[in-house]
Amino acid sequence: MAKRIGVFGGSFNPLHIGHLIVAEAAWKKGCEKIHFLRTPELEISSTILRKWIASNRSVKYMIPDSVIQYINIHNLYKDEE
């Protein structure tokens, strides 16, 4: 049988009990190993992202594609300049 391994990404700055609760839940669901993958923090605010969207600048790679799609479908932040 294949081994189930979980990868939990984030800045973990700092690692706290909430992270451990999520990892424990994954373990209880059958993950035999959980790897914490530290990723860099983006120094960008939601205000800047909203301004960029309002001025039709790309926010790709800064937020998930599904969030960009939701923003576009619902025409959010277009009149905030």
C-alpha positions in Angstrom: 0.0 0.0 0.0 1.2 3.5 -0.8 2.5 5.7 2.0 0.5 8.9 2.6 2.7 11.9 3.3 1.4 15.4 4.1 3.1 18.6 3.2 2.1 21.7 5.2 3.4 24.9 3.7 3.5 28.3 5.4 5.8 30.9 7.0 5.3 29.3 10.5 6.4 32.6 12.0 6.2 31.3 14.6 5.0 27.7 14.5 2.1 27.6 17.0 -0.6 25.2 18.4 -2.9 25.9 15.4 -0.4 24.5 13.0 0.0 21.4 15.2 -3.8 20.9 15.4 -4.0 20.9 11.6 -1.1 18.5 11.3 -2.6 16.2 13.9 -5.9 16.2 11.9 -4.1 15.2 8.8 -2.3 12.4 10.7 -5.7 11.2 12.0 -6.9 11.1 8.4 -4.2 8.7 7.5 -1.0 10.7 6.7 1.9 8.7 8.0 4.3 11.6 7.8 3.7 15.4 7.9 6.4 17.7 6.5 6.4 21.4 7.5 7.6 23.3 4.5 8.6 26.8 5.4 7.8 29.3 2.7 8.8 33.0 2.5 6.4 35.6 3.6 5.2 38.1 1.1 5.6 41.7 2.2 2.5 43.0 0.5 -0.7 44.3 1.9 -4.3 43.6 0.9 -4.7 47.4 0.3 -2.0 47.3 -2.3 -3.5 44.2 -4.0 -6.9 45.9 -4.2 -5.3 49.0 -5.7 -3.5 46.9 -8.3 -6.7 45.1 -9.2 -8.5 48.4 -9.5 -5.9 49.7 -11.9 -5.9 46.4 -13.9 -2.4 45.3 -12.8 -1.7 41.6 -12.5 -1.8 40.0 -9.0 -1.0 36.5 -10.4 1.4 34.6 -8.2 0.5 36.8 -5.2 -2.9 35.3 -4.5 -4.4 31.9 -5.6 -5.9 31.8 -9.1 -9.3 30.8 -7.6 -9.3 34.0 -5.7 -8.5 36.0 -8.8 -11.3 34.2 -10.6 -13.8 35.0 -7.8 -12.7 38.7 -7.8 -13.2 38.9 -11.6 -16.6 37.1 -11.6 -18.0 39.4 -8.9 -16.3 42.5 -10.4 -14.7 43.4 -7.0 -12.4 46.3 -6.4 -12.9 47.8 -9.9 -14.1 51.2 -8.6 -11.7 51.8 -5.8 -9.1 54.0 -7.4 
